Amino acid sequence: MGLAQEAFIGMSLNQVPSARSRLNIGPFASLLGFLVLFTSISRAQSFTVVYQFSGAPDGANPNGSLIVDATGNLYGTTTSGGNYSCDSTNASGGCGTVFKVDKSGTETVLHAFHDNPDGKEPYSGLLPTRSGTAYGTTYFGGSAFDGMVFEVDKTGKVTVVHNFLSAPDGQNPYLSALVQDSLGNLYGTTTNGGTIPFFCGCGMVFKIDPSGKETVLHRFLGGPGDGSFPQADLVLDPRGNVYGTTFFGGSACPNEGSSGGCGTIFKISPAGQMTILYNFTGGTDGANPAGKLLLDSAGNLYGTTAYGAALCDPLKFGCGTIFKFDTSGKLTVLHRFRGAPDGANPFAGLIADPAGNAYGVTSFGGIRACGNNDLDTPGCGTVYKLAHTGKFTILHSFVQTDGANPDASLVRDSAGSLYGTTPNGGNPTCNYGAPPIVGCGTVFKIAR
């Protein structure tokens, strides 16, 4: 496969997060008190599988969000696949790729990872820049095999920006894509590392300046008063505050994680002061936030929890929520997932359109006959819309042949069409999913 010379050029600047560009989600900011929402299934949406991955050499298992350029080309990463000789221990082979899918559905591998020195297993999506390059992270690989931050140019050349070293540095940047402020500083999280393993090693928040210097903004310690194991993208406000979530940590809850707690919402001030804004209880408010937050023009935060609330799953962890956290510190649940038909376990965050409607995906739930097993909620996941009126609509339910288990946030083009990825499902000859799910993932589109 050849390299696309125009990669990342013409990227819409509204794809580049900055401290000056908060999301204006309009009427969605005024949703209060919707504890039970009506659910409907949309028949007017046009769902299309844009591309099905086959492992090597094209990649397998895309877990990160896509970016879309001004001409409609899509860019993303796959966690595995690509160069088969890099890692032949997994069924699809390879250490992951950076890819492009054009409007005709043709996929081009821009870069295939090789573990060291360029990294291995990029779980997160890419961050485009105004200069025509993009930044990303890998979970493993690099000089210490603890993951790294990289920059990829239009020819597919990867430059190492930072190698993680576990402690006192971080380890294993996971699903959290990087964000960038107006000065060119990068912000992100690592799921592990930060402190020595016997003293939690619960991840950290970092900043990398344009010269490549890394600064640790916070090392998580777990337990009450702190969080642990952050997975979601960070959010920046115009005053330089950093907001995010941790999957575990905080106050104790019934289904606590390895370091206790059902997760937190946190804030780090420009001076470096970390504050826990909310501790999830694992009850009706949800547990384990994994998706990125939305910040509206009034300073309210919107997000999802992967578990908690309605007990519709075999292990009784709960099927997750959509929530609003306002500036007074009040959390309001906007929707509680029930498994079927609306979906379960929204690991991805929300995106919004100019009218104030929110869109997201669930990793499980939907059509019960898809992917039914004894551990996960039946169903291969859904795409949904939460209107500013409070109406909840299912836009698509996955059936494995069209993809399965989406866990990355959607992206929206200028025409209003939605694009996303599924790490599993699709091509049945590429068998890297966990049985009974097969397939190495897809790129999909829901036309307006």
N, C-alpha and C positions, 0 to 999 in steps of 0.2 A: 504494500500500500504506500502510495506517495505521500509526501508531506504537503499540507495546504499552506501556501505561501502567504495567504491573506488572513491567516488565523488571528483572531482577536481584534483585527483592525475594523473600525467602524462600529465598535461596541458602543451601544447607547450609554451616555453618561449617567442616566438614571439607574443603570445597573451597578454603579460604583457607590457603595455606602460611604458616607462621611459624617463627621460630627455636625455638619450644617444641613444635612438632608434627612430630617425626621420624616417618617411616614405619616401622611395625612390620610387618615382612614375615615374622615368625615362622620356621618351619622352613626357609624359603628361605635364611636366613642361614647355615645349616649345610651348604650344598651345597659340597663340596670334591671335586676330583678327577674330576668328570664330563667327560671329554674327548670321549667319544663317547656320544651319547644316542639312545635309540630314538625313531623318528618314527612317528606314526600320524595318521590322518585321522578327525576327529570327524564322525559322521553325526547326532548328537543335537542339535546347535546349530541354532537358528532364525535365519537371516540375512534381514534386511529392508532394502531401500533406503527410508529415511525421506523423503528429498528429493533431487531432481535439479536442479542449477542450470542456468539458461538464459542467463546473461550480463547483459544489461540488461533491466529494472532490478533484478533480484533478486540479482545477484552471480555471480561465477565464480571457480573455482580456490581453494577453501579449503585452506590449508596448515597452519593452526594447530590445536591441540587444542580440543575443546569444553569447556564447563562446563555442568553440569546443576543445576537448582534443585530445591527440595524437592517441587515438584509435577510434575516430569518434563519441564519445558521446557528446550530446549537453546539455547545461545548461542555464537556464534563470529564469525569474520571471513572474508572472502574477499579474495584479493589483487587481483583485478580485478573488472570488472562494476560494476553500480550506475549511476552517473551517466555516461551514454555520452559526453556532451560534455566530460567531464574529460580523457579520453584516448581518442581514436578511432583511435590508431595500432595498438592491439592488436585481435585478431579479436573479442574479446568486448566491448571498449569499457569505459571506466570506470576509476576509481582505487581500487576496492575498497569493501567495506561492513562494517558490524557488523550481524549478523542474529540473529533468533530463530526457532526451529522448535518449534511446540507439539506436544503429544502426538498430535494428529490429523494431523500432517504439514504443517500450514500454515506457510509462511514469511512473516515480516514483516521488512522492512528497517528497522532502527532508525536507521541513519545511513549515508549515502553520502558518501564522501570526495571532496574537491575540490582536492587538491594543496596549495594555499597559501590559508589558513593552517592547515588542519586535517590535512594529511598525505596520503600516497599510498602504496598497496600495503602493507597490514598483513599481513605473513607470519605473525606469531606469533598465538597465541590470547590470550584475555583473562584477567585476574586479578580475580576478584570481591572486593568488600570488605564489611565488616560494615555499612556505611552504605547499602548498596543500589546502589552504583555499581560500575564496573569500570575497570581500567587496561589499557592496551595500548600498542603501538608501531607506527609505520609505517616502512618501509624508506626511502622517499623523502618528499619534500614538507616542509612547514614553511617557516620563514622563510629558511633557507639551502638548502633542498631536499636536506638530508642526513639527513632522518628526524626523528622526534620521539616523545616520550612523551605520551600523552593520557589523559584520564579521560572516560568516557561515563556519563551518568546514565540514569534510567529512561525519560526522554522521548526519548532519542537525542541529546541535546545533548552535543557534544564540547568539552572544555576543554583547551587546550594546557598541559601541565605543564612540558615542557622541549623546546627546539629544539636539535638537535645541530649543531655547527659545525665538524666534521671534525678539525682540529688547532688547539690541544692537546686539544680535546674529541674525542668519537667521531663515527662516521659509519656510517649504515646498520645499525640494529638489525634482525636477521634473524629466524631461527626461534626465538630464545630468548624465551620468555614471561617477564614480570616475576615476581619473588617478593617477599614482604613479611615483615618481622620483627614482633615483638610491639609495637614502638614506632611502627610505621607507616612505617618506612623502606622504600623500594623498591630492589631490586637487579636488575641486568641486564647485558647485554653489547652491544657493537656489533661487527659483523664487520670493519669497516674503520675507518680514522681513528685518532685517538689521537696519532700522530706524523705528521710531514710525509711525503707519499707516497714520496719518495726515501729516507726512512729507515724503510722498511717500511710504515707506516700499517696495521698488522696487527690493529687492533681493541683494545678495552679493556673493563675491568670498571668499572661505575659504581654509585654509590649516590645516591639522591635522598631528602632528608628531607621531613617533612610540610610544610615551608614552601616546597618546590620547589627548594631549593638542591642542586645536583649536586656530587658529589665523585668524582674519578677514583681508584679503588682500585688499578688497575694498567693500564699501557700495554704491550701485547705488542710484542716486538721480533723475534720469530722466531728460528730457528736453535737451536743447542744451548744449553741452559740456560733456554730460554723457549719459549713457544708462539706460535701465530699463528692468526688468524681463528676466534675462538670462535663457535659456532652454537647450542649447547645451553643449556637452562635451567640456572640455578644452583641449588645446594642449600645450605641453612643448617642448622647444627647448634645445639644449645642453648647452646654456649659462644661463639657468635658467629662461628665459622669459616665461610668461604664456600668451597664446592667446585664445580668445573666442569671442562670439557674444552675443548681447542682442536682444530680440525679438522686443522691443519697445525702445523709447528714441532716442536721437540724434536730428538732425535738424528736423524742422517741415516738414510734407509731407501731401499729400491730404487725405490719409486714416490713419490718425494718431491714435495711441492707446490711452489708458487711461491716459498715462503720456506724450503723444505727441511723435512724431517721428516714423520713420519706421524701426528703428533698427540700430545697429552699429557693427563694428569689433573693438575689443579693445586689448590692450597689457598691461601687468603688469610686470615691471622690477623686478629683484631680490631685488632691494632696496625698492620696493613697490610703485613705480611711475606708475600711471595708465594713459594711453594715448589712446584717441580715434583715430584709424587709418582711419576709413571710416564711413561716415553717409549715409545710404541708403535713396534714395529720393522717392521711391514708383513709379517711372516712369520706363523707359526701363532698369534700373539697378536692379530692384526688390525691395522687401520689406519684412521685418520680417524674418530674418535668424533664423532657429530653429535647423538645423542639425550640427553635429560636423564638424570642419574644417580638411582638410588634409594639412600637411606641407611637402613640398618637400625638397630635399637636397640643393637647391639653396635659400631656405628661402621663396619661394612663397606659398601662401595660396589658397586653393580651397574649395568651399562650395556651398550651395544652399540657395535660399530664398523661403519661403513658398508662398509668394504672390508677386504682382507687375508684371510689363511687360504686356504680352498679356491679354486682357480682355475677357476671355473665360468662366467666372463664372457668375452665376445669380446676385451676389451682386456687381460685377464690382471691386473686389479687385485685380484681376489679378491672373494668374496661376503659377507664380514663374519662377525661373531661376537657371542655373548653372553658377558660376562665378569663375574667377581667380583674385586674388589680389597680385600684384607683389611687390618686395622690394622697388620700386620707389614710391609706393603709388597709382599706377594706377589699376583700376578695369576694367576687360574685361568680358563681358558676353559671355559665350561659348554656351549656349543654352537657348532659351525662350520656355517654355512649352505652348502648345496650347489647352490642354484638350483632344481632340481626334485627332489621336489615341495615341499620345505620353505620355499622362498623365497630371496631374495638381497637384499643391501644394505639392512639395517635402519637407516634414517636416524632413526627415532623411538626414544625410550627405552622403558623398561618401566614398567608399573604393577603393583601387587600386590593380592591379596585378603586377607581376614583369615586364611585358612588357609595363607598362605605361597606360593601359586601366583603366577607372574608371567605377564603378557600383553603382547604387542607386535605390531607389523606389520613387513612388509618391503615395500620400494618396488617390487621386481622379483621375478622368479622365480615359482614356482608352476606354473600350467598353461602349458606352453611355447608353445602355439599363440596365446596372447594377446600382442599387442604385439611380436611378434618382429621385430627389426631387427639391423643389423650392429654397433651400438654398445653397447646395453644387454643385460643378461642377459635371455633370453627369459622372458616371463611378466609379468603385470600386478600381481603382489604377493600377499601372504597376510596373514591374521591367525593368530597362533599362541599357544599356551599352553605354558609350561614349568612343570611341576608341581614341588612341593617334593621329590618322589621322584626327579626328574631326567628324567621322561618328557616328551618333546616331542610336541605334538599340533597338527596343522593344523586350525584352526577354520573357515577359509574361504579359498578361492582366487578371486581376482577374474578376471572374464572380459570386462571393458570395459563391457558394458551395465549392470553393477551398480557400476561404479567402477573406477579404475585408479590404481596408483602411490601408495598411502597413505604419507605421510611425517610424520605427526603422531602423538603418543602417544594411546592410547585413554583414555577416561574410563569409570568404573564407577558405576552408580547403586546405591541402597540395596538393591535386589532382586537385584543381581549381574549385571544386563545390561550389556553393553559397547556403547559408542558411539564412532564415529570419523568421519573425513572422508577423502575421496580428492580430490586436486586435478584429476584427469582422469577420463575415462569418464563414463558416464551418458547424458544426453540427446545423441544423435548429431547433432542439428541445431545444437548449440552447439559449433562446431569451433574450439577454442583449444588442444587438445593437440598434442604433437609427433607427426607421422605416424609409425607408423600408428595412434597413439592419438587418439581424438576424444572430445568431451564436455567439459563445463565443471565436472565434479566432482559429488560426492554427499555426503550425510550417511547413515550406515548404522547399523544396530543388530544386535547378536547377543544374542538373548534367552537367558537362563539356562535 
